Amino acid sequence: MGDVLEVTEIPEAPPEVQETSEAPETPEAPETSEAPEQQAVPRVRRRGRGRTTLLIATAAVLGVVAGTCVGYLIQADREPTELPSLSQPSLPQAGGKGPQPLSAAQDRRVRTDGDLRKLLVERPSGARDTTSAEGVDGWMGLDAYADGYTRPTTAYSTLIDDEFRRAAVTSWQTGSTHSVLIRLVQYRQEDRLAARERVADEHYGEAEYDTDSWSVPGTGDGMAYVRKQPENKAGYLPMYTAEAHAWRGDIAMQIFVNDSRPITKAKIMDLAERQMERL
């Protein structure tokens, strides 16, 4: 018969060999926070985006510069165009005839900057001039004016703060006891209305006495006062007093009347009205 294929049995490996024939365990790779592929890809993308942005920005700047140059060349070759007319209608002209300047009689500032003594009311005929006892040639300096107050030192400082400029004065006496004193006190008034403030202080002072009072017409807040009770001093006759205070512009008016007999409203009001009319 034909050849017989012999099968040879392969002997089994011993148990020790079987256990060692298993593939050895692969050692674990060290843990990393991020895979290598994930680190490489962002780097490439960031580098590519920065270059693209730079190219776009450069192109934009070159485009603006080129457009500006072209626009300038086009505008330079054009003829200038006239501007549209204003919507406001033209104002009528005075034809070269402006307002006429005020005369010296009408311009109050011209009069008050001149000789202030000429604005004082005139003394009545037959009255005795006593102005020399109040000032020098009709003028009162700062020292003499401050001495008329009960506290001259304080008054002196206050008058300096009030920007005292000058004071014109007139006074006279009729009979043996009737006397009149009138002052025009002028201030520079660069910072405030000192004339008005001084008159307001006089009004405040008169409120301490028992008086009859009346408004001086045409003066706003000008007032005239007649004290009801006379002043009594030993060795002297009782003396009645009346006052008037008003202001106009930079001038404060002060009128004082003394008499041994009561002073009427008509007397003090007549003096106040005539003096203010001259201002």
C-alpha positions as a printed Julia matrix, in Angstrom:
279×3 Matrix{Float64}:
   0.0     0.0     0.0
   1.14    3.43   -0.35
   3.33    5.32    2.04
   1.78    5.98    5.38
   2.13    9.52    6.7
   3.27    9.3    10.18
   2.01   11.83   12.59
   4.43   12.64   15.22
   2.97   14.0    18.38
   4.45   17.15   19.69
   5.05   16.82   23.34
   3.33   19.36   25.59
   5.49   21.9    27.15
   5.86   21.73   30.81
   3.68   24.05   32.85
   6.58   26.29   33.65
   7.24   26.92   29.95
   3.56   27.67   29.23
   3.42   30.41   31.86
   6.57   32.08   30.59
   5.51   31.91   26.95
   2.83   34.6    27.52
   3.67   38.04   26.07
   5.14   40.33   28.66
   3.03   43.25   29.76
   3.76   46.5    27.96
   4.92   49.18   30.41
   2.51   52.06   30.82
   3.52   55.31   29.22
   4.03   58.18   31.6
   0.99   60.38   31.99
   1.15   63.77   30.31
  -1.26   66.67   30.65
  -1.61   67.01   26.93
  -0.93   64.76   23.93
   1.91   65.82   21.6
  -0.48   66.21   18.7
  -2.69   68.61   20.68
   0.3    70.86   21.52
   1.67   71.13   18.02
  -1.56   72.08   16.21
  -2.43   75.3    18.14
   1.1    76.61   17.7
   0.91   76.32   13.96
  -2.54   78.01   13.84
  -1.54   81.01   16.0
   1.52   81.7    13.9
  -0.5    81.58   10.68
  -3.31   83.92   12.03
  -0.85   86.65   13.16
   0.78   86.84    9.74
  -2.58   87.08    8.01
  -3.79   89.9    10.29
  -0.58   91.86    9.73
  -0.95   91.58    5.94
  -4.59   92.75    6.07
  -3.76   95.74    8.32
  -0.87   96.79    6.07
  -3.08   96.59    3.0
  -5.78   98.69    4.69
  -3.3   101.44    5.63
  -1.88  101.52    2.12
  -5.4   101.73    0.72
  -6.32  104.72    2.92
  -3.11  106.56    2.0
  -3.62  105.89   -1.68
  -7.25  107.03   -1.54
  -6.32  110.24    0.27
  -3.67  111.09   -2.31
  -6.03  110.45   -5.2
  -8.79  112.52   -3.63
  -6.41  115.41   -2.99
  -5.21  115.39   -6.62
  -8.8   115.36   -7.93
  -9.87  118.23   -5.62
  -6.78  120.29   -6.49
  -7.69  120.27  -10.2
 -11.26  121.52   -9.6
 -12.36  125.14   -9.61
 -13.26  126.52   -6.14
 -16.99  126.73   -5.46
 -18.66  129.61   -3.59
 -20.08  128.98   -0.13
 -23.86  129.16    0.26
 -25.27  132.43    1.61
 -26.17  132.73    5.29
 -29.74  131.98    6.22
 -29.94  135.04    8.51
 -31.19  138.12    6.67
 -28.92  141.12    6.61
 -29.52  143.65    9.37
 -30.48  147.16    8.37
 -27.67  149.64    8.75
 -27.98  153.0    10.42
 -26.58  154.73    7.38
 -23.48  155.84    9.26
 -25.51  157.83   11.81
 -24.99  156.42   15.27
 -26.52  157.7    18.52
 -25.37  161.13   19.53
 -23.25  161.31   22.68
 -24.93  162.63   25.79
 -24.25  166.18   26.8
 -22.54  166.96   30.09
 -25.91  167.91   31.55
 -27.4   164.52   30.56
 -24.45  162.26   31.32
 -24.58  161.68   35.08
 -21.11  160.12   35.16
 -19.57  163.27   33.66
 -21.14  165.34   36.41
 -20.25  163.03   39.28
 -16.64  162.63   38.1
 -16.25  166.4    38.05
 -16.37  168.82   40.96
 -18.67  167.04   43.39
 -19.14  170.22   45.43
 -21.12  171.78   42.6
 -23.82  169.14   43.06
 -24.56  170.2    46.63
 -27.69  172.27   47.23
 -27.06  175.96   47.69
 -27.27  177.57   51.08
 -30.31  179.74   51.7
 -29.8   183.49   51.69
 -28.96  184.91   55.09
 -27.57  181.57   56.38
 -24.13  181.48   57.98
 -21.63  179.18   56.29
 -20.16  176.66   58.73
 -18.53  174.32   56.18
 -15.02  175.05   57.46
 -15.88  173.25   60.69
 -16.64  170.06   58.75
 -13.99  169.98   56.04
 -11.43  171.92   54.04
 -12.77  174.02   51.16
 -15.87  171.87   50.91
 -14.01  168.52   50.93
 -13.81  165.86   53.65
 -10.88  163.48   53.74
 -11.04  159.91   54.96
  -9.72  160.81   58.43
 -12.19  163.63   58.99
 -15.09  161.57   57.74
 -14.21  158.58   59.97
 -13.96  160.9    63.01
 -17.68  161.6    62.7
 -18.48  158.05   63.84
 -18.6   156.84   67.44
 -15.75  154.4    66.74
 -13.42  156.18   64.31
 -10.82  153.4    64.08
 -13.39  150.81   63.07
 -15.05  153.27   60.7
 -11.69  154.03   59.08
 -11.04  150.36   58.27
 -14.6   149.88   57.02
 -14.36  152.88   54.69
 -11.13  151.53   53.21
 -12.83  148.18   52.55
 -15.77  150.06   51.01
 -13.36  151.8    48.6
 -14.04  155.31   49.86
 -13.14  157.81   47.13
 -14.04  161.3    48.38
 -16.73  163.32   50.15
 -18.08  166.81   49.46
 -19.74  168.72   52.29
 -21.72  171.87   52.94
 -23.27  173.15   56.17
 -24.96  176.31   57.41
 -26.77  177.72   60.38
 -29.84  179.95   60.6
 -30.75  181.59   63.84
 -29.07  180.45   67.0
 -29.96  176.76   67.03
 -31.05  175.61   63.55
 -28.24  173.9    61.57
 -28.0   171.79   58.43
 -25.21  169.44   57.32
 -25.19  167.71   53.91
 -22.6   165.21   52.65
 -22.15  163.53   49.29
 -19.93  160.48   49.83
 -18.55  158.84   46.69
 -17.16  155.3    46.42
 -15.12  153.62   43.67
 -17.44  150.58   43.58
 -15.07  148.26   41.74
 -16.16  145.21   43.75
 -19.66  146.01   45.06
 -22.3   148.73   45.41
 -20.84  150.35   48.5
 -23.04  153.47   48.29
 -26.2   151.4    48.54
 -24.76  149.3    51.36
 -23.81  152.37   53.4
 -27.32  153.8    53.05
 -28.78  150.44   54.13
 -26.58  150.58   57.25
 -27.94  154.03   58.08
 -31.51  152.75   57.76
 -30.65  149.92   60.12
 -29.2   152.34   62.67
 -32.29  154.56   62.65
 -34.45  151.58   63.59
 -33.04  151.86   67.13
 -34.79  155.2    67.69
 -38.4   156.26   68.03
 -38.91  158.08   64.73
 -41.39  159.08   62.09
 -40.16  158.05   58.63
 -41.1   158.66   54.99
 -39.81  157.47   51.63
 -37.93  160.04   49.55
 -39.65  160.2    46.13
 -37.62  159.04   43.13
 -34.94  157.27   45.17
 -36.22  153.73   45.55
 -35.11  152.99   49.1
 -34.27  156.56   50.24
 -35.77  157.47   53.61
 -36.22  160.55   55.8
 -36.47  160.34   59.59
 -37.58  162.69   62.34
 -36.86  161.61   65.91
 -39.75  162.18   68.22
 -37.71  162.74   71.38
 -34.96  165.39   71.69
 -31.43  164.72   72.87
 -30.78  166.14   76.34
 -27.34  167.14   77.57
 -26.49  168.97   80.75
 -25.89  172.66   80.09
 -27.49  172.57   76.61
 -30.94  173.11   75.25
 -32.9   169.99   74.19
 -31.97  169.25   70.58
 -34.3   167.7    68.02
 -32.79  165.89   65.06
 -33.84  164.75   61.6
 -31.95  162.78   58.94
 -32.29  161.68   55.32
 -30.32  158.95   53.53
 -30.43  157.93   49.87
 -28.06  156.88   47.11
 -27.7   157.24   43.37
 -25.01  155.45   41.4
 -21.77  155.6    43.39
 -22.83  158.48   45.68
 -24.48  158.21   49.08
 -26.37  161.3    50.33
 -26.5   162.19   54.03
 -28.54  165.07   55.48
 -28.59  166.02   59.18
 -30.8   168.77   60.64
 -30.65  169.95   64.26
 -32.92  172.44   66.03
 -34.05  173.27   69.51
 -37.62  173.05   68.23
 -39.29  170.01   66.62
 -38.4   169.58   62.94
 -41.26  169.17   60.51
 -41.6   166.57   57.81
 -41.78  169.31   55.16
 -38.38  170.66   56.2
 -36.41  167.43   55.91
 -38.27  166.2    52.82
 -37.68  169.46   50.96
 -33.93  169.24   51.52
 -33.78  165.54   50.53
 -35.77  165.99   47.33
 -33.83  169.04   46.17
 -30.48  167.35   46.84
 -31.4   164.16   44.99
 -32.63  166.13   42.0
 -29.16  167.59   41.61
 -27.69  164.07   41.39
